[in-house]
């Protein structure tokens, strides 16, 4: 093989990408396909897992065709995937027993409430590092077992397989030969013990799951199986990395040391702070997860997850019709009246970290007669930066670390207004990677290093643009207080709704 390529599959909430990297780690080409967002009248969110697998094969084929490379020169594959999204399939047929339940979907709330009422919330948090919440995979899988007859039948017949999207793709790509997941994805299910580094029998039992239904947990850069990617390759290649997309982005950003932090901007957002090789458990509204496990070493992170960031701008485009494209948001926001104090709190499916209020509803507040389209769009942009600022300020306190800068990635990082606002509200330099594909970069680099194609110094080639904070302290404080007041309004309303139903 003269010039081996590394292929990465980045399977995200809105679509699936294939990315081709050269022998030197340069991104050469990208193809992508979106998949349906299946949303019903209850606000439940689902994906068709068959469509996602078919898109995975299709984007890989598109990439080979459009790049014109010799497919024989693809040396390996890395996978990054949307996290917490959970599904069930039958081991004998290989077919899904129901649609995948997306991380945004809160249908497991009643199950979590039941466990909390029975006094299990603290045990779940202490064991898994995660606040008891329908956000994570466990309640979604419990809902499937409690409500879907086909899932119940497969469980009785011992053919039920439950997993996250990485496990599903690996299963399909290896023709059912490999049922595996990695430490990062396992740590986001709310079924994994952060201390023993195994599925926790007691927690699984609380959610009605048997550990035999779950994938074997492996190091994030291990060999997950061999694949021809749906027979489009003339030879088998190794799948040599798998990580949740936010973890993969952290790895791709080079945040390999304690105290380095990144934020991924996508449909939702994940903020991750590397805290080293000892977990820090906290009940302050952020969670503890595993960054990755590689070469016998496990790194931990503090993480805060936000349900709606990029999705807010999509809502502004598709539902409000205020913009023709998401790309126009920052440009219009920059023209807004500086004295307008409109705030948008995007609790469309509750509030995630650090509030964890699934009953919260979205609100736009403080509008005046002079509030117009630009001001509402700015409020939508600003709410992204405010939510991330909430989490990072809390992390600094919990970890007792003095942060030097924030590394960021994801499509919205191309929005100059949003990036400057983020730097201003945090009062920190913002380091923006020139590539928005850090999830794919992390998966590719991990696989390439494992295969001996890339050196450990491969991360040094990533180029970045820096934003410096330029907002006066008094203005920053005023804007932050306005945001906190808006959030408090939403939380008070959620509490009132709860009391009214008692």
PyMOL commands that set and color helices and strands:
alter all, ss='L'
color gray80, all
select helices_A, chain A and resi 49-67+71-73+109-117+121-128+137-147+149-156+165-173+183-186+201-206+211-213+245-252+310-318+326-333+373-399+411-414+416-426+438-450+456-461+473-501
alter helices_A, ss='H'
color red, helices_A
select strands_A, chain A and resi 5-11+15-21+27-34+38-39+45-47+74-81+86-90+100-101+160-164+180-182+192-193+198-199+216-218+225-227+237-244+261-265+269-276+287-294+297-306+343-345+363-365+405-409+429-433+464-467
alter strands_A, ss='S'
color yellow, strands_A
deselect
rebuild
show_as cartoon
